[in-house]
Amino acid sequence: MKRILYILFFLCSLGFSPASGADRDVQFQEANRAFEGGDFEAAIKTYEKLVESGESSADLYYNLATANYRAGKTGESVLWLRRASLLDSTLPEVRQNLEFLRTRVAFLEFADSGWQRFLSELPESFFPWVVSLLLWLGLILGILGFCLPSLRHFRSWGINLAIFFLILAFVINRLGNYRKSRIAPENFATIIAPGASAVTSPTPTAKPVIELPPGSQLRILQADKNWVYADIPGELRGWVRAKEVEQNWPVFQILGDRIPDSASSSN
């Protein structure tokens, strides 16, 4: 029964995720009153002011998703649900409402394996830190094995362990590069506009590649103020108008102001 209520949340607007913090209570109450009164645009603007002031929480993003859905902005609702999931992937209502909208709208989305999800949730600093640690361990073991006579009997063991650490450092470094260029949240964007489609070139007369329902997911390869070149679920690529897309993370990022590192090697 609880699961059903979460899914019906969008349709019936039974309530909001609770907000905490005395400084933002007034704005949250103002947004909630606007929502309850049916003024969803006012609720959205008030919540967005909180985000722009530096507030960041899964509850706030979830409330924004709900208000956008009630305002008829399905793509932006999916976008804010994805942002809420980035902050707290354990929230059942976020997962359930994403599934509800996925079924209702049939937006396109990349398959998300467990190990990719695990890598994407690791902090970016984790990989260089571990690589540095392994390299130092390998170097120290190699030096000790060759330079200390007392460790002569363990030289072979120490050298083998040093080689293992160096190989492991190489593997971790490759995983870090893969995360940064392929599965980090900054590489993804969401279609927010109805009637969007990918085309073969960044020109108004280009031929269509595929229609993109609101909420569809893209992996950014190249971006400027007018066009985004991206991977599309289904092993496709195409150009999409920048005004129809919003980057998942960071919040309120203008696509042309940040091109993922992978774009430098893409055509």
C-alpha positions in Angstrom: 0.0 0.0 0.0 2.8 2.4 0.9 4.4 1.8 -2.6 1.2 2.6 -4.3 0.8 5.9 -2.3 4.3 6.9 -3.4 3.4 6.4 -7.1 0.1 8.2 -6.7 2.0 11.1 -5.1 2.5 12.8 -8.5 -1.2 12.4 -9.5 -2.8 13.3 -6.2 -0.2 15.6 -4.6 -0.8 14.0 -1.2 2.2 15.7 0.4 5.8 16.8 0.2 9.1 15.5 1.5 9.8 17.3 4.7 12.3 20.2 4.7 14.6 21.0 7.6 16.5 24.1 8.7 15.0 27.1 10.3 16.4 29.6 7.8 14.6 28.0 4.9 11.3 27.2 6.6 9.6 30.4 5.5 10.5 29.8 1.8 9.5 26.1 2.0 6.2 27.1 3.5 5.6 29.7 0.8 6.4 27.1 -1.9 4.1 24.5 -0.2 1.3 27.0 0.0 1.7 27.9 -3.7 1.7 24.2 -4.6 -1.4 23.5 -2.5 -3.1 26.5 -4.1 -2.4 25.1 -7.5 0.1 27.8 -8.4 2.8 25.4 -9.4 5.0 27.9 -11.3 5.2 30.0 -8.1 6.2 26.9 -6.1 8.9 26.1 -8.7 10.3 29.6 -8.6 10.5 29.6 -4.8 12.2 26.2 -4.7 14.6 27.3 -7.3 15.5 30.3 -5.3 16.5 28.0 -2.5 18.7 26.0 -4.9 20.3 29.1 -6.3 21.1 30.3 -2.7 23.1 27.2 -2.2 20.6 24.8 -0.6 21.1 21.2 -1.9 19.2 18.2 -0.7 17.3 15.2 -2.1 14.1 16.4 -0.4 14.3 19.8 -2.1 15.0 18.3 -5.5 12.2 15.8 -5.0 9.8 18.7 -4.3 10.9 20.5 -7.4 10.3 17.3 -9.4 6.8 17.1 -8.0 6.0 20.7 -8.7 7.3 20.5 -12.3 5.2 17.4 -12.9 2.1 19.1 -11.7 3.0 22.1 -13.9 3.1 19.8 -16.9 6.9 19.8 -17.3 7.6 16.1 -17.5 11.2 16.5 -18.7 12.1 18.8 -15.9 10.4 16.6 -13.4 12.6 13.6 -14.5 15.7 15.9 -14.4 15.0 16.8 -10.7 14.3 13.2 -9.8 17.7 12.2 -11.3 19.4 15.0 -9.3 17.7 13.9 -6.1 18.9 10.3 -6.8 22.5 11.6 -7.2 22.2 13.0 -3.6 20.5 10.0 -2.1 20.1 6.9 -4.3 18.3 5.1 -1.5 15.1 7.1 -1.6 12.4 4.7 -2.6 9.9 7.4 -3.7 12.5 8.8 -6.2 13.1 5.4 -7.8 9.4 4.6 -7.9 8.4 7.8 -9.5 11.1 7.6 -12.0 9.8 4.2 -12.9 6.3 5.6 -13.1 7.3 8.3 -15.5 9.5 5.9 -17.5 6.4 3.8 -18.1 4.1 6.8 -18.7 6.4 8.8 -21.1 8.6 6.0 -22.5 11.7 8.2 -22.4 15.1 6.8 -23.5 17.6 5.9 -20.9 21.0 4.2 -20.8 21.2 0.7 -19.2 22.8 1.2 -15.7 24.8 -1.8 -14.5 25.6 -2.3 -10.8 29.3 -1.8 -11.2 28.8 1.4 -13.3 26.5 2.8 -10.6 29.1 1.9 -7.9 31.9 3.7 -9.9 29.7 6.8 -10.5 29.0 7.1 -6.8 32.6 7.1 -5.8 34.1 10.6 -5.3 36.4 11.8 -8.1 39.3 12.2 -5.7 39.1 8.5 -4.8 40.9 7.3 -7.9 44.0 9.6 -7.9 44.4 9.0 -4.1 44.3 5.2 -4.5 46.6 5.3 -7.5 49.1 7.4 -5.6 49.0 5.1 -2.6 49.6 2.0 -4.7 52.5 3.6 -6.6 54.2 4.6 -3.4 53.7 1.1 -1.9 55.1 -0.5 -5.1 58.1 1.9 -5.1 58.9 1.3 -1.4 58.6 -2.4 -1.7 60.9 -2.5 -4.7 63.5 -0.3 -3.0 63.4 -2.3 0.2 63.7 -5.6 -1.7 66.8 -4.5 -3.6 68.6 -2.3 -1.0 68.2 -4.0 2.4 70.4 -7.1 2.9 68.2 -8.3 5.8 65.3 -8.7 3.4 67.3 -10.7 0.9 65.3 -13.8 1.5 62.1 -12.0 0.9 63.3 -10.1 -2.2 61.3 -12.2 -4.7 58.2 -11.9 -2.7 58.6 -8.1 -2.3 59.3 -7.6 -6.0 56.2 -9.6 -7.0 54.1 -7.6 -4.6 55.5 -4.4 -5.9 54.7 -5.4 -9.5 51.1 -6.3 -8.3 50.6 -2.9 -6.8 51.9 -1.2 -9.9 49.5 -3.2 -12.1 46.6 -2.5 -9.7 47.5 1.2 -9.9 47.3 1.1 -13.7 43.9 -0.6 -13.5 42.5 1.9 -11.0 43.7 4.7 -13.1 42.0 3.4 -16.2 38.8 2.9 -14.1 39.1 6.5 -13.0 39.5 7.8 -16.5 36.5 5.7 -17.6 34.3 7.1 -14.8 35.4 10.7 -15.7 34.7 10.4 -19.4 31.8 8.0 -19.5 29.7 7.6 -16.4 30.3 10.6 -14.1 27.1 12.6 -13.5 28.6 15.6 -15.3 28.6 13.7 -18.6 24.8 13.2 -18.7 21.9 15.5 -19.6 18.1 15.2 -19.8 15.7 16.3 -22.5 13.4 18.9 -20.9 11.4 20.1 -23.9 8.5 18.4 -25.6 8.9 17.6 -29.3 12.7 17.3 -29.2 14.7 15.2 -31.6 18.2 14.3 -32.5 19.4 15.3 -36.0 22.4 14.4 -38.2 24.1 17.8 -38.0 23.9 21.1 -36.1 21.8 22.9 -38.7 18.0 23.7 -38.9 17.6 21.6 -42.1 19.4 18.5 -40.8 17.7 15.1 -41.1 16.2 13.6 -38.0 17.9 10.6 -36.2 15.4 9.8 -33.6 12.6 11.5 -31.6 13.5 12.2 -27.9 10.6 12.2 -25.4 10.9 14.5 -22.4 13.1 12.9 -19.8 15.3 11.1 -22.3 18.9 10.7 -21.2 21.9 11.8 -23.2 25.7 11.4 -22.7 27.4 14.7 -23.7 30.3 14.5 -26.2 30.4 18.1 -27.3 28.4 21.2 -26.5 28.1 24.9 -27.2 25.5 27.6 -26.7 23.3 26.3 -29.5 23.9 22.6 -30.0 24.8 19.4 -28.1 26.4 16.4 -29.7 25.7 13.3 -27.6 25.4 9.6 -27.3 21.8 8.4 -27.3 20.5 5.2 -25.8 20.3 2.5 -28.5 23.9 3.1 -29.7 23.0 6.3 -31.6 24.6 9.7 -31.8 23.1 13.0 -32.9 22.8 16.7 -32.4 20.2 18.2 -30.2 19.3 21.9 -29.7 20.9 23.1 -26.4 17.7 24.8 -25.3 16.0 21.4 -25.2 18.6 19.9 -22.9 19.8 20.5 -19.4 22.8 18.9 -17.8 22.1 16.7 -14.9 24.9 17.9 -12.7 26.0 20.4 -11.6 22.6 22.1 -11.1 21.8 25.1 -13.4 24.9 24.4 -15.5 24.9 26.0 -18.9 26.1 23.3 -21.3 28.3 25.6 -23.4 30.2 26.7 -20.3 31.5 23.1 -19.6 32.4 20.6 -22.2 33.2 17.1 -20.7 36.8 16.0 -21.2 35.6 13.2 -23.5 34.5 15.9 -26.0 38.1 16.7 -26.9 38.5 13.3 -28.5 35.1 13.2 -30.2 34.1 14.4 -33.7 
